Amino acid sequence: MPINNHNDDDVLEMMKHRRSVVTFSDSGAHVSQIMDSSLQTNVFSQWVREREAFTLEEAVRMVTFDTASQWGFHDRGLLRPGMAADINVIDPETIAPNLPEVVTDLPAGAKRFKQTATGILATIVNGEVLLRSSVPTGNTPGKLIRGPLAG
């Protein structure tokens, strides 16, 4: 979510452009300065629920299939037989990003921003629940995947 120097109407126009992929970010690359991992939850809270600029279905497609396809992951982003399916179960009435907080869990106690969300009822990866009622379960079944664009 842009903090300053933006106009919501201009942002919406860019989001609706046919060549926009709304939820791309370099989240994680600059964690000591900014935190933009709230892009997905912000789409649901601001642009679906508050502004009614997108339907819930449009937003789900934007943060799943559209993004996966743009990165060359054509076996992801849809719930279909034979496709990889990591699932977030959300409450559309309450999903929203929380404010970032500073934590010191990097090597040598370095600081970084961490951001959580409300309204995520469960996150399931490779059949295992990672998050239940916004609380991590401790399961970590995910793995690094490289698409055709990784080089």
C-alpha atoms as one frame of an Amber mdcrd trajectory, in Angstrom:
protein
   0.000   0.000   0.000   1.567   3.327  -0.980   1.969   5.568   2.041   2.303
   8.901   0.278   2.537  10.535  -3.134  -0.326   8.599  -4.636  -3.883   9.141
  -5.718  -6.296   6.220  -5.294  -8.022   6.946  -8.598  -4.694   6.866 -10.443
  -3.711   3.654  -8.659  -7.044   2.066  -9.583  -6.597   3.046 -13.225  -3.187
   1.346 -13.233  -4.570  -1.718 -11.454  -7.288  -2.109 -14.089  -4.885  -1.771
 -17.023  -4.778  -5.012 -19.012  -0.980  -5.183 -18.737  -0.835  -4.702 -14.978
   0.043  -7.557 -12.673  -1.144  -6.102  -9.430   0.630  -8.137  -6.793   4.209
  -8.217  -8.052   6.651  -6.924  -5.481  10.192  -7.335  -4.328   8.855  -8.093
  -0.886  11.730  -9.282   1.203  14.451  -7.550  -0.779  14.501  -4.423   1.379
  13.030  -5.606   4.678  15.149  -3.235   6.734  13.612  -0.204   4.981  10.116
  -1.092   3.751   7.523  -3.850   3.974   5.219  -4.437   1.036   4.030  -7.965
   1.741   0.574  -6.510   2.422  -0.169  -6.139  -1.286  -2.510  -9.127  -1.406
  -4.425  -8.387   1.786  -4.700  -4.730   0.762  -6.320  -5.750  -2.537  -9.077
  -7.505  -0.590  -9.566  -4.918   2.162  -9.229  -1.663   0.227 -10.112  -2.450
  -3.366 -12.748  -5.172  -2.885 -14.416  -4.455   0.447 -13.992  -0.696   0.954
 -13.936   0.715  -2.584 -15.849  -2.092  -4.344 -13.565  -1.583  -7.354 -13.184
  -5.339  -7.942 -15.323  -8.356  -7.158 -13.948 -10.930  -4.747 -13.534 -13.318
  -7.675 -11.563 -10.760  -9.706  -9.269 -10.107  -6.761  -8.658 -13.807  -6.134
  -7.682 -14.234  -9.789  -5.388 -11.189  -9.621  -3.443 -12.493  -6.619  -3.294
 -16.110  -7.802  -3.615 -17.072 -11.458  -2.592 -13.754 -13.016   0.564 -13.469
 -10.934   1.537 -17.147 -11.282   1.011 -17.023 -15.050   3.089 -13.882 -15.446
   5.992 -15.617 -13.700   5.612 -18.679 -15.958   4.055 -20.962 -13.330   1.260
 -22.307 -15.508   0.544 -25.226 -13.162  -0.497 -22.885 -10.329  -3.103 -20.304
  -9.484  -6.246 -22.334 -10.180  -8.000 -25.087  -8.259  -8.076 -27.762 -10.953
  -7.094 -31.441 -11.094  -3.392 -31.866 -11.796  -2.423 -28.360 -10.703  -0.373
 -27.442  -7.657  -2.749 -25.956  -5.109  -1.620 -23.945  -2.127  -4.723 -22.472
  -0.542  -5.534 -19.450   1.609  -8.924 -19.557   3.309  -9.948 -15.959   3.955
 -12.788 -14.069   5.581 -13.663 -11.378   3.020 -15.314  -9.275   5.736 -12.213
  -9.005   7.927  -9.125  -9.620   5.782  -6.755  -6.675   6.131  -3.060  -5.975
   6.599  -1.825  -5.140  10.076   0.693  -2.355  10.575   4.316  -3.393  10.065
   6.416  -3.966  13.172  10.177  -4.004  13.688  11.704  -7.335  14.698  15.339
  -8.309  15.236  15.489 -11.861  13.929  18.047 -11.505  11.138  21.663 -12.646
  11.560  23.569 -10.602  14.155  20.257  -9.249  15.461  19.727  -6.994  12.449
  16.350  -5.282  12.263  13.674  -5.890   9.673  10.032  -5.069   9.172   7.489
  -7.842   9.613   3.840  -7.562   8.649   0.960  -9.866   9.486  -2.709  -9.806
   8.543  -6.132 -10.466   9.993  -8.883 -12.440   8.302  -6.719 -15.308   7.066
  -8.410 -18.383   8.494  -5.959 -20.935   7.133  -3.032 -21.322   4.762  -2.460
 -24.785   3.324   0.724 -25.707   1.417   1.355 -29.166  -0.001  -1.580 -30.446
   2.043  -0.250 -29.155   5.385  -1.744 -26.284   7.384   0.826 -23.505   7.909
  -1.472 -20.886   9.402  -4.658 -21.440  11.385  -6.695 -18.419  12.555  -3.750
 -16.125  11.741  -1.399 -18.166  13.960   1.552 -20.115  12.475   1.372 -23.864
  13.152   5.110 -24.451  12.825   4.716 -26.597   9.694   7.028 -25.615   6.820
   6.280 -27.903   3.860   7.035 -25.255   1.238  10.094 -25.322  -0.967  11.939
 -23.047  -3.346  10.600 -23.302  -6.874  12.203 -21.850  -9.942  10.183 -20.974
 -12.977  11.346 -20.630 -16.559  12.202 -16.973 -15.931  14.790 -17.818 -13.248
  17.470 -18.408 -15.860
